[in-house]
């Protein structure tokens, strides 16, 4: 799927991910942690916020993932720093939730970057994960 302009890219993301109202924040970063696209609760964040997502999918063993699971992710959402604890990691995705499961974070490994999405009430993790993974599959084609 070739996307040739910023307008087409915005339309593609909106039609396939945002318009359903399941995610409230979207960011796409390069492997070098440079922001390519951001929307909603993940819009206009400092560059330093993206650096924690750079090398997530290169560990070779569960032992190498232990520090990541202990640390989780820290992101400012709605003007407040939130810590997201990881509850599952696969070869291509990481799922995390904030305190009390009020907010969720989905991080997907893509061929040339990383997709990061947030979601919250009334959407459950199951619905959000399915939706974001379907979108990620479109990007992986």
SVG drawing of the C-alpha trace seen along z (x, -y; Angstrom):
<svg xmlns="http://www.w3.org/2000/svg" viewBox="-18 -20 37 36">
<polyline fill="none" stroke="black" stroke-width="0.4" points="0.0,0.0 1.7,-3.2 0.8,-6.4 2.3,-9.4 1.3,-12.5 0.7,-13.8 -3.0,-14.3 -3.3,-10.6 -1.4,-9.5 -3.7,-11.5 -6.8,-10.1 -5.4,-6.5 -4.8,-6.7 -8.1,-8.5 -10.2,-6.1 -8.6,-2.9 -7.7,-3.7 -9.0,-7.0 -12.6,-7.4 -13.8,-4.4 -13.2,-6.2 -11.4,-3.3 -8.0,-4.9 -7.5,-8.4 -3.9,-8.8 -1.7,-7.7 2.0,-8.1 4.2,-6.6 8.0,-6.8 11.0,-5.7 13.5,-3.2 15.6,-6.3 12.7,-7.5 11.8,-10.4 8.1,-11.3 6.4,-10.8 2.8,-11.2 0.9,-12.0 -2.7,-12.5 -4.8,-13.1 -3.3,-12.3 0.1,-11.5 0.3,-14.8 3.0,-17.4 5.0,-15.3 8.7,-16.0 11.2,-14.0 12.6,-12.5 9.2,-10.7 9.8,-8.6 13.3,-7.3 11.9,-4.6 10.3,-2.9 13.4,-2.6 14.8,0.9 11.9,2.8 11.7,5.7 15.4,6.7 15.7,8.8 16.7,12.4 15.3,13.9 12.7,13.2 15.5,12.4 16.5,9.5 13.0,8.1 12.9,8.1 14.1,4.4 11.5,3.4 8.7,5.2 9.8,3.6 10.1,0.1 7.1,0.0 6.6,-3.2 6.1,-6.8 4.1,-9.2 2.5,-12.5 -1.2,-12.0 -3.8,-14.8 -1.1,-16.9 -0.2,-14.2 2.7,-11.7 1.3,-8.2 3.2,-5.0 2.0,-2.0 2.9,1.4 3.4,4.1 1.2,7.1 2.1,8.9 4.9,8.8 5.0,10.7 7.5,10.6 5.6,7.8 3.5,6.1 3.5,4.9 0.4,4.2 0.4,2.1 -2.1,0.4 -1.9,-2.5 -2.8,-2.4 -6.3,-1.0 -6.5,0.0 -7.8,-3.4 -5.7,-3.8 -4.1,-1.4 -1.1,-1.5 -0.4,0.6 3.0,0.6 3.4,2.4 6.6,3.3 6.5,2.3 9.0,2.9 10.3,-0.7 9.2,-2.0 6.9,-1.6 3.2,-2.4 2.0,-3.6 -1.6,-3.9 -3.5,-4.8 -7.1,-4.0 -9.4,-4.4 -12.8,-3.9 -15.3,-2.7 -13.1,-0.5 -11.6,2.7 -8.1,4.0 -9.6,6.8 -11.4,4.4 -8.5,1.9 -5.9,4.5 -7.9,6.2 -8.5,2.8 -4.9,1.7 -3.5,5.0 -5.7,5.0 -4.4,1.6 -0.8,2.7 -1.4,5.6 -2.3,3.1 1.0,1.2 3.0,4.4 1.8,5.3"/>
</svg>
